[in-house]
Amino acid sequence: MIWCGLDIATEFSEALSSRFDTISDTKIASKPDVFFLCSQSTHSLCLSFIDDCVGGIPESHILTIPNGDEAKNLSVCETIFNWLRDNNAQRSSLLINIGGGALCDVGGFCASTYLRGIEFWNIPTTLLAMVDASVGGKTGINLGHYKNYIGTFSTATHIFITPHWLKTLPQNEVLSGWAEVIKHGILLGGKAWTQVQQPIPNTNDHQTWLSILEWNIKIKSRIVNADFEEKGERKLLNLGHTIGHALESLCLDQEKPIPHGFAIAWGLVMESALAIQLSTQREATEALHQQLKTIVEGLYTSIHFGENHIPKLMSYIRADKKNDHDKLLFSMAFAPGECDFNIAISPEAVIQVLNQYVGQTN
Ligand SMILES: NC(=O)c1ccc[n+]([C@@H]2O[C@H](COP(=O)([O-])OP(=O)(O)OC[C@H]3O[C@@H](n4cnc5c(N)ncnc54)[C@H](O)[C@@H]3O)[C@@H](O)[C@H]2O)c1
């Protein structure tokens, strides 16, 4: 169940009560089977609100893990598994993930593998997690600098989405999530594409955000429901991600990590340049590329890479999960609302586009 609205306190408390309707006491302390996972930021910014909703969470049932991708590794998973084990979490237990995409990814992964799988809920607190990471049932951790290389397809049974959390989100993180909103705008075309070309709304403007969140959740859910395990159509959601993930991994290599969405924003621009070469509607694809360039140059700081980094970028692109053996397969947008997947591209064409961005990205 995906809920999107403003009164999360009521919705969350009711969902929790109905899961435990055999227990008369409404206080969480009497529900030893609920575990709360937070990041350092969400522990200080969001947990007290949830704590009030449920009438007090026992300390031992809260685990705080590092912020962001620093938590997406096997060693943090081991900490989570041990915490669950030490507190007698059983198959019937519930893990509630409160945080951004990284927290939802690692929490979902641990829930889906601990005792071969326990139930988990997501309370996404970043824009990116609300419109993308918390929805769709992909969980995962990184393997070194290879992003999301270990994971499961496993869906949160409840997802509570509210723009309420956006007010404490640093501008960089709003921008990071906005890249996925832009991607969804390209996939949908029409009004959604028009909206993503407008300025990003103020985080206090809850009504506008609610409507943006709703169409984003709708397009993501529609695609995921049609192809849960990404055998076909779901690959469309990887628009911008082949080059985007390579840029993100390169920045990690250089120990200069960048927000996920910044890499995706530039990935969308570069992949739209690739699409021009293959398009049967060249004018429309060129127009899309120019519009995307205008949006991304206006909002996102550049990503630095030189000609000497292209072999490393290509090795990340070759390792992309969408590829079929040696064949590079991309998802591509040819015009807003007109996208396709499993498009074979030659390495030479990719190198040519990467070369166009060398030097422009300082
Ligand atoms: N599973 C999927 O389908 C999917 C899809 C897209 C991205 N992802 C993954 O999501 C991750 C990126 O997610 P993200 O952009 O949410 O970043 P993030 O999870 O790294 O969070 C960014 C930072 O914001 C902090 N934060 C969270 N909520 C906050 C709030 N309300 N106010 C202030 N600070 C807050 C976090 O603690 C962290 O420091 C990447 O690991 C990416 O691979 C997964």
The ligand as an SDF file (V2000), in Angstrom:
LIG
                    3D

 44 48  0  0  0  0  0  0  0  0999 V2000
   15.9610    1.0970   -4.8310 N   0  0  0  0  0  0  0  0  0  0  0  0
   15.7530    1.9170   -5.8160 C   0  0  0  0  0  0  0  0  0  0  0  0
   14.8700    1.6940   -6.6710 O   0  0  0  0  0  0  0  0  0  0  0  0
   16.5800    3.1740   -5.9240 C   0  0  0  0  0  0  0  0  0  0  0  0
   16.2390    4.1510   -6.8770 C   0  0  0  0  0  0  0  0  0  0  0  0
   16.9970    5.3210   -6.9050 C   0  0  0  0  0  0  0  0  0  0  0  0
   18.0620    5.4940   -6.0400 C   0  0  0  0  0  0  0  0  0  0  0  0
   18.3770    4.5190   -5.1510 N   0  0  0  0  0  0  0  0  0  0  0  0
   19.4780    4.7000   -4.1990 C   0  0  0  0  0  0  0  0  0  0  0  0
   19.1220    5.7680   -3.3060 O   0  0  0  0  0  0  0  0  0  0  0  0
   20.3140    6.3640   -2.8160 C   0  0  0  0  0  0  0  0  0  0  0  0
   20.1850    7.8580   -2.8940 C   0  0  0  0  0  0  0  0  0  0  0  0
   19.0720    8.2370   -2.1310 O   0  0  0  0  0  0  0  0  0  0  0  0
   18.8720    9.7410   -1.6110 P   0  0  0  0  0  0  0  0  0  0  0  0
   19.0850   10.6800   -2.7160 O   0  0  0  0  0  0  0  0  0  0  0  0
   17.6350    9.7430   -0.8520 O   0  0  0  0  0  0  0  0  0  0  0  0
   20.1380    9.9940   -0.6920 O   0  0  0  0  0  0  0  0  0  0  0  0
   20.5280    9.4560    0.7610 P   0  0  0  0  0  0  0  0  0  0  0  0
   19.7130    8.3350    1.1850 O   0  0  0  0  0  0  0  0  0  0  0  0
   22.0060    9.2940    0.7020 O   0  0  0  0  0  0  0  0  0  0  0  0
   20.1620   10.7170    1.6820 O   0  0  0  0  0  0  0  0  0  0  0  0
   20.8400   11.9210    1.5020 C   0  0  0  0  0  0  0  0  0  0  0  0
   21.1560   12.5810    2.8490 C   0  0  0  0  0  0  0  0  0  0  0  0
   19.9890   13.2190    3.3680 O   0  0  0  0  0  0  0  0  0  0  0  0
   19.8000   12.8490    4.7210 C   0  0  0  0  0  0  0  0  0  0  0  0
   18.3670   12.9860    4.9810 N   0  0  0  0  0  0  0  0  0  0  0  0
   17.3810   12.0810    4.7840 C   0  0  0  0  0  0  0  0  0  0  0  0
   16.1890   12.6360    5.0270 N   0  0  0  0  0  0  0  0  0  0  0  0
   16.4030   13.9200    5.3930 C   0  0  0  0  0  0  0  0  0  0  0  0
   15.5510   14.9990    5.7490 C   0  0  0  0  0  0  0  0  0  0  0  0
   14.2180   14.8900    5.7300 N   0  0  0  0  0  0  0  0  0  0  0  0
   16.1260   16.1850    6.0600 N   0  0  0  0  0  0  0  0  0  0  0  0
   17.4770   16.3420    6.0370 C   0  0  0  0  0  0  0  0  0  0  0  0
   18.3360   15.3590    5.6840 N   0  0  0  0  0  0  0  0  0  0  0  0
   17.8050   14.1640    5.3770 C   0  0  0  0  0  0  0  0  0  0  0  0
   20.3500   11.4340    4.7590 C   0  0  0  0  0  0  0  0  0  0  0  0
   20.6310   11.0090    6.0520 O   0  0  0  0  0  0  0  0  0  0  0  0
   21.6130   11.6030    3.9180 C   0  0  0  0  0  0  0  0  0  0  0  0
   22.6340   12.1990    4.6490 O   0  0  0  0  0  0  0  0  0  0  0  0
   21.4580    5.8090   -3.6230 C   0  0  0  0  0  0  0  0  0  0  0  0
   22.1270    4.8440   -2.8530 O   0  0  0  0  0  0  0  0  0  0  0  0
   20.7820    5.1430   -4.8120 C   0  0  0  0  0  0  0  0  0  0  0  0
   21.5260    4.0560   -5.3120 O   0  0  0  0  0  0  0  0  0  0  0  0
   17.6530    3.3820   -5.0780 C   0  0  0  0  0  0  0  0  0  0  0  0
  1  2  1  0
  2  3  2  0
  2  4  1  0
  4  5  1  0
  4 44  2  0
  5  6  2  0
  6  7  1  0
  7  8  2  0
  8  9  1  0
  8 44  1  0
  9 10  1  0
  9 42  1  0
 10 11  1  0
 11 12  1  0
 11 40  1  0
 12 13  1  0
 13 14  1  0
 14 15  2  0
 14 16  1  0
 14 17  1  0
 17 18  1  0
 18 19  2  0
 18 20  1  0
 18 21  1  0
 21 22  1  0
 22 23  1  0
 23 24  1  0
 23 38  1  0
 24 25  1  0
 25 26  1  0
 25 36  1  0
 26 27  1  0
 26 35  1  0
 27 28  2  0
 28 29  1  0
 29 30  1  0
 29 35  2  0
 30 31  1  0
 30 32  2  0
 32 33  1  0
 33 34  2  0
 34 35  1  0
 36 37  1  0
 36 38  1  0
 38 39  1  0
 40 41  1  0
 40 42  1  0
 42 43  1  0
M  CHG  2   8   1  16  -1
M  END
$$$$
